[in-house]
């Protein structure tokens, strides 16, 4: 497949209420930085300040055009509540129909 889209994933604090997470995600989509997003609660385990932490988080996965990936990442960094947010990004093959929809 040559129909490439970009996926950008981050996490938000699990103590945020669903409407707060929804508003944060909505802002990225309404600014046309992403075409859509999935949000789901997850349990995270990680090392921070020499301790192993366990906590609930929200995993957010955006789908966007490859040309918008950098701008979306900058927007996430600019208003993310974490000191060191997880931001992962990769390109993925998609069907032609989905690619065309993401391209808008």
C-alpha positions in Angstrom: 0.0 0.0 0.0 1.2 3.5 -0.7 -1.7 5.3 1.1 0.2 6.5 4.2 -1.3 8.2 7.2 0.3 9.3 10.4 -0.6 8.1 13.9 0.4 10.2 16.9 -0.1 8.7 20.3 0.1 10.2 23.8 -1.2 9.7 27.3 -3.0 11.9 29.7 -3.4 11.6 33.5 -6.0 9.1 34.5 -7.5 11.4 37.1 -8.8 13.7 34.3 -12.5 13.3 33.8 -13.8 12.0 30.5 -15.3 15.4 29.5 -11.9 17.0 30.2 -10.1 14.5 28.0 -12.8 14.9 25.4 -12.3 18.6 25.3 -8.5 18.3 25.0 -8.9 15.9 22.1 -11.7 17.9 20.5 -9.4 21.0 20.4 -6.8 19.1 18.3 -9.5 17.9 15.9 -11.3 21.2 15.6 -8.0 22.9 14.9 -7.7 20.4 12.0 -4.5 19.0 13.4 -6.0 15.5 13.3 -8.9 13.9 11.5 -10.0 11.6 14.4 -8.8 10.1 17.7 -9.4 7.2 19.9 -9.3 7.5 23.7 -9.2 4.7 26.1 -8.3 4.2 29.8 -5.2 2.1 30.4 -3.1 1.0 33.3 0.5 2.2 33.0 3.6 1.1 34.8 6.8 3.1 34.5 10.0 4.2 36.3 10.0 7.8 37.5 12.4 9.4 40.0 14.0 5.9 40.7 10.6 4.4 41.6 8.3 2.1 39.8 4.9 3.8 39.4 1.5 2.3 38.6 -1.3 4.5 37.6 -4.3 4.9 35.3 -3.9 7.0 32.2 -5.8 7.9 29.1 -4.2 6.7 25.9 -5.0 9.0 23.0 -4.3 8.0 19.4 -4.7 10.6 16.7 -4.9 9.9 12.9 -3.6 12.7 10.7 -2.0 13.6 7.4 1.8 13.1 7.4 2.2 16.8 6.6 0.4 17.7 9.8 2.3 15.3 12.1 4.9 17.8 13.3 2.3 20.5 13.9 0.1 18.1 15.9 3.1 17.1 18.0 4.0 20.7 18.7 0.4 21.4 19.8 0.4 18.3 22.1 3.7 19.5 23.6 2.5 23.1 24.1 -0.5 22.2 26.4 0.3 18.7 27.8 0.0 18.4 31.6 3.0 16.1 32.0 6.6 17.4 32.4 7.8 14.6 30.0 4.8 13.5 27.9 4.9 10.3 25.9 4.5 11.3 22.3 5.0 8.5 19.8 4.5 8.9 16.1 4.6 6.6 13.1 3.3 6.3 9.6 1.0 3.5 8.6 -0.4 2.1 5.4 -4.2 2.4 5.1 -6.9 1.6 2.6 -7.4 4.1 -0.2 -10.8 5.1 1.1 -9.5 5.8 4.6 -6.5 7.6 3.3 -8.7 9.8 1.2 -10.9 10.6 4.2 -7.9 11.5 6.4 -6.6 13.7 3.6 -10.0 15.5 3.7 
